[in-house]
Amino acid sequence: MRYLRRFAILPPGVIQMCTADDQLPGSAADALRMMDAALGFFDGPGGDALDASALGPVLEALGGLSARFAAVRAAVLCRFDGAAAHDQDGYGSTASWLAAKGRTTRAAANAEVRKMRVMHEHPEIHQALARKEISESWATEIAKWTARFPTEIRGDVDRLLLDTAAAGASLDDLSVVAQAAFAIPGRDKIRGRQGKLALKQAAQAWLPKEIIYRPKASFSAPLRAWVRNDLQEVINDTLVNGELTGAGMLRPAALNRLIEAERAGREDNAKQIWQLLSMELWYRNARSMGVAA
């Protein structure tokens, strides 16, 4: 049971499993052996010895692990399919490889490939499945509902339903939300050049019209906060003592005056400092590729 204590999916597609002493497996083969051994615990005397009061929590935990396993398998299968790895074994498709190597029916193999592609098209749902927030059956249902929405908003609808599920909604509740969202006629979504009409009309109960219907405005990056706080050490280590000053392209004294005036609040130089930091990082990258002197 100690092997089942914690699983995590690490990008890009790396599977990490921690043992009792937090030692990672050294290879995929090691990880698979550990998983097999962990399942063997429940399929042997250890599982037989569980008290009746422990069976419910164990089943609940196994359900979560089943969801994570489904997410991991879909991710691995997606990479397998994208690389056409089935060709190495002489099979013309991923489904035919699954049917032969997995000793499953062709219908089941086709269904697994379809599920994998659905998860690839719905990354929000795939991530929720990997975090054990929903079951595989819930993931399938949510993806089926939101597949009817245009691609450009599908991710938003996925997040809406997943957030609703996280708040404790049942699958029936999610079905009602999805159907309600899809049932809003186009004339209530867009009128002339006015978009999000239904949302704006609902917001009138709480917000003034001048706020609801004002033109769109761009979001500015919080450069001053970054330069004065979050990026102080990066600016000192990377820019002040950087390769641009070392190459004579920036005068250290002038650069230091610019930074000191910003940090003291005498001048707003955040944009210039951000641009110089970006140029420093670009220059380093260009030099590493041999395209800058």
Summary of the structure (lengths in Angstrom):
residues: 293
radius of gyration: 27.0
end to end distance: 57.4
largest distance: 74.5
contacts: 737
relative contact order: 0.05
helix: 67%
strand: 4%
